[in-house]
Amino acid sequence: SVERRRSEWFSRYASAGPHRILVAIGVEGRLEGFTYSSAFRPKQAYATSVETSVYCAPEATGRGIGRRLYEALFDELAKTDVQRALALITRPNEPSEALHRKMGFELSGVWTDVGRKFDRYWDVAVWQRAIRLD
């Protein structure tokens, strides 16, 4: 069920620590966007790296919501032992890549044909940034 899947998804995140989810709700009570950080890999050696993602509802794009969500997430992550954030972006997606560049991410490489949706294979760009940009 949708409720069970939602509950499982939210159980991966906490109100403190490296695995967080932040949500932007508009004045009308609608979801405008969200961002999260999750485990990059299950082995302990990767505990100081997280995979991040940001989403904005189509009607909320272009208003800086994604940037503000990411800023808030990185502020929270800076209080933890996280060193590196990684973002995987299905290509083509220039708006998302532009946002990640603005947020201090650098392109690390491209994995070819690793994602499959809509009955085709997609390339995925791998972006990374340090949590503390000082």
N, CA, C and O atoms as CSV, one atom per row, in Angstrom:
chain,resi,resn,atom,element,x,y,z
A,1,SER,N,N,0.831,-1.187,0.000
A,1,SER,CA,C,0.000,0.000,0.000
A,1,SER,C,C,0.876,1.250,0.000
A,1,SER,O,O,2.052,1.202,0.361
A,2,VAL,N,N,0.296,2.340,-0.400
A,2,VAL,CA,C,1.017,3.612,-0.408
A,2,VAL,C,C,1.432,3.985,1.011
A,2,VAL,O,O,2.551,4.449,1.231
A,3,GLU,N,N,0.541,3.786,1.965
A,3,GLU,CA,C,0.853,4.139,3.356
A,3,GLU,C,C,2.023,3.322,3.893
A,3,GLU,O,O,2.886,3.867,4.581
A,4,ARG,N,N,2.069,2.033,3.593
A,4,ARG,CA,C,3.167,1.174,4.041
A,4,ARG,C,C,4.479,1.614,3.388
A,4,ARG,O,O,5.505,1.710,4.061
A,5,ARG,N,N,4.449,1.878,2.086
A,5,ARG,CA,C,5.660,2.317,1.392
A,5,ARG,C,C,6.146,3.651,1.932
A,5,ARG,O,O,7.349,3.849,2.106
A,6,ARG,N,N,5.223,4.569,2.200
A,6,ARG,CA,C,5.589,5.872,2.771
A,6,ARG,C,C,6.234,5.693,4.138
A,6,ARG,O,O,7.250,6.321,4.435
A,7,SER,N,N,5.653,4.845,4.962
A,7,SER,CA,C,6.188,4.590,6.292
A,7,SER,C,C,7.592,3.987,6.206
A,7,SER,O,O,8.483,4.399,6.950
A,8,GLU,N,N,7.800,3.030,5.322
A,8,GLU,CA,C,9.123,2.429,5.134
A,8,GLU,C,C,10.127,3.478,4.677
A,8,GLU,O,O,11.257,3.511,5.165
A,9,TRP,N,N,9.724,4.336,3.742
A,9,TRP,CA,C,10.625,5.363,3.220
A,9,TRP,C,C,11.043,6.326,4.326
A,9,TRP,O,O,12.231,6.605,4.487
A,10,PHE,N,N,10.083,6.832,5.081
A,10,PHE,CA,C,10.399,7.779,6.150
A,10,PHE,C,C,11.197,7.132,7.279
A,10,PHE,O,O,11.911,7.834,7.994
A,11,SER,N,N,11.100,5.836,7.459
A,11,SER,CA,C,11.843,5.170,8.543
A,11,SER,C,C,13.347,5.202,8.302
A,11,SER,O,O,14.114,4.935,9.228
A,12,ARG,N,N,13.782,5.511,7.116
A,12,ARG,CA,C,15.213,5.582,6.796
A,12,ARG,C,C,15.868,6.876,7.283
A,12,ARG,O,O,17.091,7.007,7.234
A,13,TYR,N,N,15.071,7.821,7.747
A,13,TYR,CA,C,15.570,9.147,8.101
A,13,TYR,C,C,15.313,9.441,9.570
A,13,TYR,O,O,14.444,8.840,10.202
A,14,ALA,N,N,16.096,10.388,10.101
A,14,ALA,CA,C,15.968,10.752,11.514
A,14,ALA,C,C,15.901,12.269,11.638
A,14,ALA,O,O,16.126,12.989,10.666
A,15,SER,N,N,15.591,12.746,12.833
A,15,SER,CA,C,15.525,14.190,13.059
A,15,SER,C,C,16.899,14.772,13.366
A,15,SER,O,O,17.046,15.988,13.489
A,16,ALA,N,N,17.905,13.909,13.489
A,16,ALA,CA,C,19.288,14.348,13.699
A,16,ALA,C,C,20.192,13.310,13.058
A,16,ALA,O,O,19.767,12.189,12.780
A,17,GLY,N,N,21.437,13.687,12.825
A,17,GLY,CA,C,22.392,12.744,12.251
A,17,GLY,C,C,22.534,12.895,10.754
A,17,GLY,O,O,22.023,13.854,10.176
A,18,PRO,N,N,23.224,11.958,10.114
A,18,PRO,CA,C,23.568,12.115,8.702
A,18,PRO,C,C,22.456,11.787,7.712
A,18,PRO,O,O,22.529,12.203,6.556
A,19,HIS,N,N,21.442,11.061,8.131
A,19,HIS,CA,C,20.385,10.647,7.196
A,19,HIS,C,C,19.115,11.417,7.514
A,19,HIS,O,O,18.346,11.060,8.407
A,20,ARG,N,N,18.924,12.480,6.755
A,20,ARG,CA,C,17.871,13.462,7.045
A,20,ARG,C,C,16.945,13.626,5.859
A,20,ARG,O,O,17.304,13.312,4.724
A,21,ILE,N,N,15.766,14.114,6.129
A,21,ILE,CA,C,14.842,14.549,5.082
A,21,ILE,C,C,14.238,15.868,5.531
A,21,ILE,O,O,13.796,16.007,6.672
A,22,LEU,N,N,14.224,16.831,4.625
A,22,LEU,CA,C,13.626,18.140,4.884
A,22,LEU,C,C,12.571,18.381,3.814
A,22,LEU,O,O,12.783,18.061,2.645
A,23,VAL,N,N,11.446,18.938,4.210
A,23,VAL,CA,C,10.309,19.114,3.318
A,23,VAL,C,C,9.889,20.575,3.306
A,23,VAL,O,O,9.863,21.235,4.345
A,24,ALA,N,N,9.557,21.073,2.113
A,24,ALA,CA,C,9.033,22.435,1.969
A,24,ALA,C,C,7.538,22.337,1.653
A,24,ALA,O,O,7.132,21.748,0.651
A,25,ILE,N,N,6.742,22.925,2.527
A,25,ILE,CA,C,5.287,22.962,2.356
A,25,ILE,C,C,4.897,24.405,2.069
A,25,ILE,O,O,5.293,25.316,2.797
A,26,GLY,N,N,4.123,24.613,1.012
A,26,GLY,CA,C,3.702,25.951,0.634
A,26,GLY,C,C,2.606,26.493,1.535
A,26,GLY,O,O,2.078,25.777,2.386
A,27,VAL,N,N,2.265,27.770,1.342
A,27,VAL,CA,C,1.253,28.422,2.174
A,27,VAL,C,C,-0.108,27.750,2.049
A,27,VAL,O,O,-0.931,27.849,2.958
A,28,GLU,N,N,-0.353,27.069,0.939
A,28,GLU,CA,C,-1.631,26.377,0.757
A,28,GLU,C,C,-1.577,24.942,1.262
A,28,GLU,O,O,-2.509,24.168,1.046
A,29,GLY,N,N,-0.483,24.588,1.935
A,29,GLY,CA,C,-0.362,23.254,2.504
A,29,GLY,C,C,0.084,22.182,1.521
A,29,GLY,O,O,0.028,20.993,1.837
A,30,ARG,N,N,0.526,22.583,0.338
A,30,ARG,CA,C,0.973,21.611,-0.662
A,30,ARG,C,C,2.482,21.416,-0.614
A,30,ARG,O,O,3.242,22.334,-0.306
A,31,LEU,N,N,2.890,20.192,-0.930
A,31,LEU,CA,C,4.312,19.891,-1.008
A,31,LEU,C,C,4.936,20.689,-2.149
A,31,LEU,O,O,4.502,20.588,-3.296
A,32,GLU,N,N,5.960,21.484,-1.824
A,32,GLU,CA,C,6.668,22.235,-2.856
A,32,GLU,C,C,8.004,21.588,-3.190
A,32,GLU,O,O,8.526,21.771,-4.290
A,33,GLY,N,N,8.558,20.833,-2.249
A,33,GLY,CA,C,9.809,20.158,-2.517
A,33,GLY,C,C,10.318,19.432,-1.296
A,33,GLY,O,O,9.789,19.572,-0.194
A,34,PHE,N,N,11.368,18.644,-1.520
A,34,PHE,CA,C,12.025,17.967,-0.412
A,34,PHE,C,C,13.460,17.665,-0.805
A,34,PHE,O,O,13.810,17.637,-1.984
A,35,THR,N,N,14.273,17.441,0.200
A,35,THR,CA,C,15.654,17.025,0.007
A,35,THR,C,C,15.966,15.984,1.054
A,35,THR,O,O,15.372,15.970,2.132
A,36,TYR,N,N,16.900,15.114,0.732
A,36,TYR,CA,C,17.290,14.118,1.719
A,36,TYR,C,C,18.736,13.701,1.534
A,36,TYR,O,O,19.337,13.894,0.478
A,37,SER,N,N,19.273,13.123,2.598
A,37,SER,CA,C,20.593,12.507,2.570
A,37,SER,C,C,20.422,11.089,3.083
A,37,SER,O,O,19.773,10.859,4.103
A,38,SER,N,N,21.003,10.152,2.375
A,38,SER,CA,C,20.888,8.744,2.762
A,38,SER,C,C,22.257,8.089,2.675
A,38,SER,O,O,23.210,8.669,2.155
A,39,ALA,N,N,22.336,6.867,3.194
A,39,ALA,CA,C,23.605,6.145,3.174
A,39,ALA,C,C,24.089,5.995,1.729
A,39,ALA,O,O,23.316,5.633,0.841
A,40,PHE,N,N,25.356,6.273,1.509
A,40,PHE,CA,C,25.937,6.107,0.178
A,40,PHE,C,C,26.168,4.634,-0.128
A,40,PHE,O,O,25.792,4.152,-1.196
A,41,ARG,N,N,26.773,3.930,0.792
A,41,ARG,CA,C,27.025,2.499,0.676
A,41,ARG,C,C,26.846,1.893,2.070
A,41,ARG,O,O,26.997,2.602,3.065
A,42,PRO,N,N,26.531,0.606,2.165
A,42,PRO,CA,C,26.261,0.025,3.483
A,42,PRO,C,C,27.500,-0.224,4.346
A,42,PRO,O,O,27.374,-0.331,5.566
A,43,LYS,N,N,28.682,-0.319,3.756
A,43,LYS,CA,C,29.871,-0.623,4.558
A,43,LYS,C,C,30.287,0.573,5.405
A,43,LYS,O,O,30.142,1.723,4.990
A,44,GLN,N,N,30.806,0.286,6.598
A,44,GLN,CA,C,31.202,1.321,7.547
A,44,GLN,C,C,32.228,2.286,6.957
A,44,GLN,O,O,32.250,3.460,7.328
A,45,ALA,N,N,33.070,1.817,6.053
A,45,ALA,CA,C,34.097,2.678,5.456
A,45,ALA,C,C,33.496,3.890,4.747
A,45,ALA,O,O,34.183,4.894,4.554
A,46,TYR,N,N,32.216,3.809,4.354
A,46,TYR,CA,C,31.559,4.894,3.628
A,46,TYR,C,C,30.614,5.713,4.506
A,46,TYR,O,O,29.832,6.509,3.986
A,47,ALA,N,N,30.672,5.537,5.806
A,47,ALA,CA,C,29.727,6.193,6.715
A,47,ALA,C,C,29.839,7.713,6.690
A,47,ALA,O,O,28.877,8.397,7.041
A,48,THR,N,N,30.975,8.256,6.290
A,48,THR,CA,C,31.128,9.714,6.263
A,48,THR,C,C,30.769,10.310,4.903
A,48,THR,O,O,31.037,11.484,4.647
A,49,SER,N,N,30.168,9.511,4.041
A,49,SER,CA,C,29.652,10.001,2.757
A,49,SER,C,C,28.156,9.724,2.701
A,49,SER,O,O,27.689,8.693,3.185
A,50,VAL,N,N,27.412,10.643,2.111
A,50,VAL,CA,C,25.973,10.456,1.936
A,50,VAL,C,C,25.598,10.730,0.492
A,50,VAL,O,O,26.263,11.493,-0.210
A,51,GLU,N,N,24.529,10.098,0.069
A,51,GLU,CA,C,23.939,10.426,-1.230
A,51,GLU,C,C,22.823,11.423,-0.958
A,51,GLU,O,O,22.006,11.224,-0.059
A,52,THR,N,N,22.795,12.487,-1.733
A,52,THR,CA,C,21.767,13.504,-1.544
A,52,THR,C,C,20.898,13.607,-2.785
A,52,THR,O,O,21.296,13.231,-3.888
A,53,SER,N,N,19.712,14.123,-2.572
A,53,SER,CA,C,18.799,14.367,-3.676
A,53,SER,C,C,17.904,15.533,-3.291
A,53,SER,O,O,17.662,15.791,-2.112
A,54,VAL,N,N,17.422,16.228,-4.305
A,54,VAL,CA,C,16.491,17.325,-4.076
A,54,VAL,C,C,15.406,17.246,-5.148
A,54,VAL,O,O,15.684,16.927,-6.304
A,55,TYR,N,N,14.185,17.536,-4.758
A,55,TYR,CA,C,13.052,17.486,-5.679
A,55,TYR,C,C,12.193,18.718,-5.460
A,55,TYR,O,O,11.945,19.121,-4.324
A,56,CYS,N,N,11.745,19.310,-6.551
A,56,CYS,CA,C,10.773,20.408,-6.484
A,56,CYS,C,C,9.569,20.033,-7.332
A,56,CYS,O,O,9.712,19.520,-8.441
A,57,ALA,N,N,8.390,20.291,-6.803
A,57,ALA,CA,C,7.170,20.072,-7.570
A,57,ALA,C,C,7.215,20.945,-8.820
A,57,ALA,O,O,7.736,22.060,-8.769
A,58,PRO,N,N,6.688,20.467,-9.928
A,58,PRO,CA,C,6.761,21.234,-11.177
A,58,PRO,C,C,6.279,22.678,-11.043
A,58,PRO,O,O,6.867,23.581,-11.637
A,59,GLU,N,N,5.226,22.904,-10.277
A,59,GLU,CA,C,4.699,24.263,-10.128
A,59,GLU,C,C,5.546,25.121,-9.179
A,59,GLU,O,O,5.302,26.320,-9.046
A,60,ALA,N,N,6.538,24.514,-8.523
A,60,ALA,CA,C,7.372,25.250,-7.568
A,60,ALA,C,C,8.797,25.496,-8.084
A,60,ALA,O,O,9.621,26.063,-7.367
A,61,THR,N,N,9.088,25.079,-9.303
A,61,THR,CA,C,10.448,25.253,-9.815
A,61,THR,C,C,10.724,26.719,-10.151
A,61,THR,O,O,9.810,27.496,-10.430
A,62,GLY,N,N,12.008,27.072,-10.115
A,62,GLY,CA,C,12.433,28.417,-10.478
A,62,GLY,C,C,12.243,29.460,-9.389
A,62,GLY,O,O,12.425,30.651,-9.644
A,63,ARG,N,N,11.883,29.042,-8.183
A,63,ARG,CA,C,11.657,29.989,-7.083
A,63,ARG,C,C,12.709,29.877,-5.981
A,63,ARG,O,O,12.564,30.499,-4.929
A,64,GLY,N,N,13.766,29.094,-6.208
A,64,GLY,CA,C,14.833,28.969,-5.227
A,64,GLY,C,C,14.565,27.967,-4.120
A,64,GLY,O,O,15.327,27.897,-3.155
A,65,ILE,N,N,13.500,27.194,-4.240
A,65,ILE,CA,C,13.158,26.237,-3.194
A,65,ILE,C,C,14.216,25.146,-3.091
A,65,ILE,O,O,14.626,24.788,-1.986
A,66,GLY,N,N,14.665,24.612,-4.222
A,66,GLY,CA,C,15.689,23.575,-4.208
A,66,GLY,C,C,16.971,24.058,-3.562
A,66,GLY,O,O,17.578,23.338,-2.768
A,67,ARG,N,N,17.389,25.265,-3.890
A,67,ARG,CA,C,18.605,25.840,-3.298
A,67,ARG,C,C,18.454,25.986,-1.787
A,67,ARG,O,O,19.353,25.621,-1.029
A,68,ARG,N,N,17.315,26.522,-1.353
A,68,ARG,CA,C,17.102,26.717,0.086
A,68,ARG,C,C,17.023,25.384,0.841
A,68,ARG,O,O,17.535,25.264,1.954
A,69,LEU,N,N,16.384,24.400,0.234
A,69,LEU,CA,C,16.335,23.085,0.860
A,69,LEU,C,C,17.740,22.498,1.001
A,69,LEU,O,O,18.103,21.993,2.063
A,70,TYR,N,N,18.534,22.566,-0.083
A,70,TYR,CA,C,19.901,22.035,-0.030
A,70,TYR,C,C,20.738,22.808,0.995
A,70,TYR,O,O,21.498,22.198,1.747
A,71,GLU,N,N,20.612,24.131,1.036
A,71,GLU,CA,C,21.367,24.909,2.030
A,71,GLU,C,C,21.038,24.445,3.444
A,71,GLU,O,O,21.936,24.277,4.269
A,72,ALA,N,N,19.757,24.237,3.726
A,72,ALA,CA,C,19.345,23.785,5.058
A,72,ALA,C,C,19.886,22.380,5.345
A,72,ALA,O,O,20.335,22.099,6.456
A,73,LEU,N,N,19.841,21.504,4.344
A,73,LEU,CA,C,20.360,20.157,4.533
A,73,LEU,C,C,21.860,20.192,4.817
A,73,LEU,O,O,22.332,19.520,5.735
A,74,PHE,N,N,22.610,20.967,4.040
A,74,PHE,CA,C,24.064,21.013,4.234
A,74,PHE,C,C,24.431,21.676,5.557
A,74,PHE,O,O,25.437,21.316,6.167
A,75,ASP,N,N,23.630,22.639,6.008
A,75,ASP,CA,C,23.849,23.222,7.338
A,75,ASP,C,C,23.705,22.151,8.417
A,75,ASP,O,O,24.499,22.104,9.357
A,76,GLU,N,N,22.702,21.300,8.284
A,76,GLU,CA,C,22.500,20.223,9.255
A,76,GLU,C,C,23.601,19.177,9.151
A,76,GLU,O,O,24.088,18.695,10.174
A,77,LEU,N,N,23.998,18.821,7.943
A,77,LEU,CA,C,25.047,17.816,7.764
A,77,LEU,C,C,26.393,18.298,8.295
A,77,LEU,O,O,27.214,17.490,8.730
A,78,ALA,N,N,26.622,19.609,8.263
A,78,ALA,CA,C,27.885,20.162,8.767
A,78,ALA,C,C,28.035,19.935,10.271
A,78,ALA,O,O,29.143,20.023,10.801
A,79,LYS,N,N,26.940,19.647,10.956
A,79,LYS,CA,C,26.981,19.374,12.395
A,79,LYS,C,C,27.281,17.904,12.689
A,79,LYS,O,O,27.354,17.502,13.850
A,80,THR,N,N,27.454,17.109,11.640
A,80,THR,CA,C,27.685,15.672,11.793
A,80,THR,C,C,29.100,15.332,11.334
A,80,THR,O,O,29.899,16.218,11.028
A,81,ASP,N,N,29.388,14.066,11.294
A,81,ASP,CA,C,30.698,13.581,10.858
A,81,ASP,C,C,30.742,13.330,9.349
A,81,ASP,O,O,31.657,12.662,8.867
A,82,VAL,N,N,29.790,13.843,8.612
A,82,VAL,CA,C,29.761,13.635,7.161
A,82,VAL,C,C,30.793,14.534,6.486
A,82,VAL,O,O,30.869,15.730,6.768
A,83,GLN,N,N,31.576,13.951,5.601
A,83,GLN,CA,C,32.618,14.664,4.870
A,83,GLN,C,C,32.205,14.992,3.438
A,83,GLN,O,O,32.543,16.061,2.928
A,84,ARG,N,N,31.472,14.080,2.778
A,84,ARG,CA,C,31.242,14.205,1.348
A,84,ARG,C,C,29.793,13.896,1.010
A,84,ARG,O,O,29.204,12.952,1.539
A,85,ALA,N,N,29.223,14.710,0.114
A,85,ALA,CA,C,27.882,14.475,-0.423
A,85,ALA,C,C,28.018,14.096,-1.892
A,85,ALA,O,O,28.791,14.701,-2.634
A,86,LEU,N,N,27.267,13.100,-2.293
A,86,LEU,CA,C,27.252,12.666,-3.689
A,86,LEU,C,C,25.828,12.763,-4.206
A,86,LEU,O,O,24.872,12.469,-3.489
A,87,ALA,N,N,25.701,13.176,-5.451
A,87,ALA,CA,C,24.388,13.264,-6.088
A,87,ALA,C,C,24.462,12.542,-7.427
A,87,ALA,O,O,25.407,12.732,-8.192
A,88,LEU,N,N,23.472,11.724,-7.703
A,88,LEU,CA,C,23.389,10.994,-8.961
A,88,LEU,C,C,22.245,11.594,-9.762
A,88,LEU,O,O,21.100,11.606,-9.309
A,89,ILE,N,N,22.557,12.093,-10.957
A,89,ILE,CA,C,21.561,12.791,-11.761
A,89,ILE,C,C,21.401,12.086,-13.099
A,89,ILE,O,O,22.354,11.970,-13.870
A,90,THR,N,N,20.184,11.615,-13.366
A,90,THR,CA,C,19.901,10.994,-14.655
A,90,THR,C,C,19.995,12.061,-15.737
A,90,THR,O,O,19.447,13.154,-15.596
A,91,ARG,N,N,20.691,11.733,-16.811
A,91,ARG,CA,C,20.882,12.682,-17.908
A,91,ARG,C,C,19.930,12.381,-19.051
A,91,ARG,O,O,19.599,11.222,-19.297
A,92,PRO,N,N,19.489,13.416,-19.749
A,92,PRO,CA,C,19.792,14.840,-19.574
A,92,PRO,C,C,18.901,15.477,-18.509
A,92,PRO,O,O,17.724,15.140,-18.376
A,93,ASN,N,N,19.487,16.397,-17.761
A,93,ASN,CA,C,18.738,17.154,-16.758
A,93,ASN,C,C,19.544,18.411,-16.411
A,93,ASN,O,O,20.058,18.540,-15.299
A,94,GLU,N,N,19.646,19.324,-17.361
A,94,GLU,CA,C,20.455,20.522,-17.180
A,94,GLU,C,C,20.008,21.372,-15.992
A,94,GLU,O,O,20.872,21.901,-15.292
A,95,PRO,N,N,18.700,21.536,-15.719
A,95,PRO,CA,C,18.330,22.330,-14.536
A,95,PRO,C,C,18.890,21.751,-13.242
A,95,PRO,O,O,19.366,22.500,-12.388
A,96,SER,N,N,18.841,20.432,-13.085
A,96,SER,CA,C,19.373,19.815,-11.870
A,96,SER,C,C,20.891,19.944,-11.821
A,96,SER,O,O,21.450,20.228,-10.762
A,97,GLU,N,N,21.565,19.740,-12.951
A,97,GLU,CA,C,23.016,19.884,-12.973
A,97,GLU,C,C,23.420,21.330,-12.662
A,97,GLU,O,O,24.414,21.556,-11.971
A,98,ALA,N,N,22.666,22.302,-13.162
A,98,ALA,CA,C,22.966,23.706,-12.879
A,98,ALA,C,C,22.810,24.005,-11.391
A,98,ALA,O,O,23.643,24.702,-10.810
A,99,LEU,N,N,21.755,23.487,-10.770
A,99,LEU,CA,C,21.566,23.680,-9.331
A,99,LEU,C,C,22.729,23.074,-8.553
A,99,LEU,O,O,23.252,23.697,-7.629
A,100,HIS,N,N,23.129,21.880,-8.918
A,100,HIS,CA,C,24.225,21.229,-8.200
A,100,HIS,C,C,25.532,21.998,-8.374
A,100,HIS,O,O,26.310,22.096,-7.426
A,101,ARG,N,N,25.789,22.542,-9.554
A,101,ARG,CA,C,26.981,23.388,-9.745
A,101,ARG,C,C,26.921,24.593,-8.814
A,101,ARG,O,O,27.912,24.921,-8.161
A,102,LYS,N,N,25.760,25.260,-8.748
A,102,LYS,CA,C,25.598,26.430,-7.875
A,102,LYS,C,C,25.810,26.073,-6.408
A,102,LYS,O,O,26.247,26.912,-5.620
A,103,MET,N,N,25.503,24.837,-6.040
A,103,MET,CA,C,25.616,24.401,-4.650
A,103,MET,C,C,27.010,23.867,-4.317
A,103,MET,O,O,27.232,23.353,-3.221
A,104,GLY,N,N,27.950,23.988,-5.262
A,104,GLY,CA,C,29.330,23.591,-4.978
A,104,GLY,C,C,29.686,22.171,-5.373
A,104,GLY,O,O,30.788,21.709,-5.077
A,105,PHE,N,N,28.789,21.475,-6.029
A,105,PHE,CA,C,29.095,20.131,-6.514
A,105,PHE,C,C,29.975,20.215,-7.755
A,105,PHE,O,O,29.909,21.178,-8.519
A,106,GLU,N,N,30.791,19.198,-7.935
A,106,GLU,CA,C,31.617,19.070,-9.135
A,106,GLU,C,C,31.299,17.732,-9.792
A,106,GLU,O,O,31.065,16.732,-9.113
A,107,LEU,N,N,31.294,17.729,-11.109
A,107,LEU,CA,C,31.047,16.497,-11.848
A,107,LEU,C,C,32.225,15.554,-11.659
A,107,LEU,O,O,33.370,15.941,-11.893
A,108,SER,N,N,31.959,14.331,-11.242
A,108,SER,CA,C,33.006,13.329,-11.014
A,108,SER,C,C,33.113,12.345,-12.164
A,108,SER,O,O,34.179,11.783,-12.414
A,109,GLY,N,N,32.007,12.139,-12.862
A,109,GLY,CA,C,32.010,11.179,-13.957
A,109,GLY,C,C,30.601,10.862,-14.387
A,109,GLY,O,O,29.628,11.350,-13.812
A,110,VAL,N,N,30.509,10.034,-15.411
A,110,VAL,CA,C,29.205,9.628,-15.928
A,110,VAL,C,C,29.198,8.115,-16.074
A,110,VAL,O,O,30.094,7.528,-16.681
A,111,TRP,N,N,28.173,7.497,-15.508
A,111,TRP,CA,C,27.968,6.070,-15.667
A,111,TRP,C,C,26.997,5.891,-16.829
A,111,TRP,O,O,25.928,6.500,-16.827
A,112,THR,N,N,27.337,5.083,-17.807
A,112,THR,CA,C,26.494,4.941,-18.994
A,112,THR,C,C,25.532,3.759,-18.857
A,112,THR,O,O,25.890,2.681,-18.382
A,113,ASP,N,N,24.310,4.008,-19.290
A,113,ASP,CA,C,23.268,2.979,-19.353
A,113,ASP,C,C,23.050,2.234,-18.041
A,113,ASP,O,O,22.823,1.025,-18.058
A,114,VAL,N,N,23.115,2.927,-16.902
A,114,VAL,CA,C,22.946,2.246,-15.617
A,114,VAL,C,C,21.548,2.399,-15.036
A,114,VAL,O,O,21.172,1.661,-14.124
A,115,GLY,N,N,20.783,3.336,-15.545
A,115,GLY,CA,C,19.418,3.515,-15.065
A,115,GLY,C,C,18.437,3.098,-16.139
A,115,GLY,O,O,18.658,3.358,-17.322
A,116,ARG,N,N,17.362,2.456,-15.739
A,116,ARG,CA,C,16.360,2.048,-16.722
A,116,ARG,C,C,14.987,2.481,-16.248
A,116,ARG,O,O,14.513,2.065,-15.190
A,117,LYS,N,N,14.360,3.320,-17.048
A,117,LYS,CA,C,12.981,3.725,-16.811
A,117,LYS,C,C,12.370,4.127,-18.139
A,117,LYS,O,O,13.080,4.482,-19.080
A,118,PHE,N,N,11.065,4.071,-18.208
A,118,PHE,CA,C,10.343,4.382,-19.446
A,118,PHE,C,C,10.864,3.540,-20.612
A,118,PHE,O,O,10.971,4.018,-21.742
A,119,ASP,N,N,11.181,2.291,-20.318
A,119,ASP,CA,C,11.614,1.319,-21.328
A,119,ASP,C,C,12.874,1.701,-22.087
A,119,ASP,O,O,13.038,1.333,-23.251
A,120,ARG,N,N,13.770,2.441,-21.430
A,120,ARG,CA,C,15.067,2.722,-22.049
A,120,ARG,C,C,16.123,2.890,-20.966
A,120,ARG,O,O,15.805,3.070,-19.790
A,121,TYR,N,N,17.366,2.830,-21.376
A,121,TYR,CA,C,18.488,3.004,-20.458
A,121,TYR,C,C,18.942,4.453,-20.480
A,121,TYR,O,O,18.864,5.134,-21.502
A,122,TRP,N,N,19.417,4.906,-19.329
A,122,TRP,CA,C,19.825,6.293,-19.165
A,122,TRP,C,C,21.223,6.358,-18.553
A,122,TRP,O,O,21.631,5.480,-17.793
A,123,ASP,N,N,21.939,7.418,-18.904
A,123,ASP,CA,C,23.221,7.703,-18.271
A,123,ASP,C,C,22.958,8.448,-16.962
A,123,ASP,O,O,21.960,9.155,-16.821
A,124,VAL,N,N,23.871,8.275,-16.012
A,124,VAL,CA,C,23.755,8.944,-14.720
A,124,VAL,C,C,25.053,9.692,-14.446
A,124,VAL,O,O,26.132,9.101,-14.439
A,125,ALA,N,N,24.938,11.003,-14.220
A,125,ALA,CA,C,26.090,11.824,-13.871
A,125,ALA,C,C,26.302,11.758,-12.368
A,125,ALA,O,O,25.350,11.849,-11.593
A,126,VAL,N,N,27.550,11.599,-11.962
A,126,VAL,CA,C,27.908,11.522,-10.547
A,126,VAL,C,C,28.551,12.849,-10.157
A,126,VAL,O,O,29.570,13.244,-10.723
A,127,TRP,N,N,27.949,13.531,-9.188
A,127,TRP,CA,C,28.424,14.822,-8.697
A,127,TRP,C,C,28.823,14.669,-7.239
A,127,TRP,O,O,28.237,13.857,-6.521
A,128,GLN,N,N,29.810,15.435,-6.789
A,128,GLN,CA,C,30.206,15.386,-5.386
A,128,GLN,C,C,30.631,16.757,-4.884
A,128,GLN,O,O,31.045,17.630,-5.647
A,129,ARG,N,N,30.514,16.910,-3.586
A,129,ARG,CA,C,30.982,18.138,-2.930
A,129,ARG,C,C,31.338,17.838,-1.479
A,129,ARG,O,O,30.805,16.916,-0.863
A,130,ALA,N,N,32.247,18.638,-0.959
A,130,ALA,CA,C,32.557,18.553,0.466
A,130,ALA,C,C,31.397,19.176,1.229
A,130,ALA,O,O,30.746,20.095,0.732
A,131,ILE,N,N,31.139,18.687,2.420
A,131,ILE,CA,C,30.065,19.257,3.242
A,131,ILE,C,C,30.478,20.625,3.751
A,131,ILE,O,O,29.679,21.561,3.725
A,132,ARG,N,N,31.686,20.754,4.202
A,132,ARG,CA,C,32.188,22.050,4.669
A,132,ARG,C,C,32.999,22.677,3.530
A,132,ARG,O,O,34.051,22.159,3.155
A,133,LEU,N,N,32.515,23.774,2.993
A,133,LEU,CA,C,33.165,24.407,1.830
A,133,LEU,C,C,34.155,25.485,2.219
A,133,LEU,O,O,34.502,26.319,1.382
A,134,ASP,N,N,34.625,25.501,3.462
A,134,ASP,CA,C,35.528,26.556,3.905
A,134,ASP,C,C,36.933,26.374,3.411
A,134,ASP,O,O,37.803,27.192,3.709
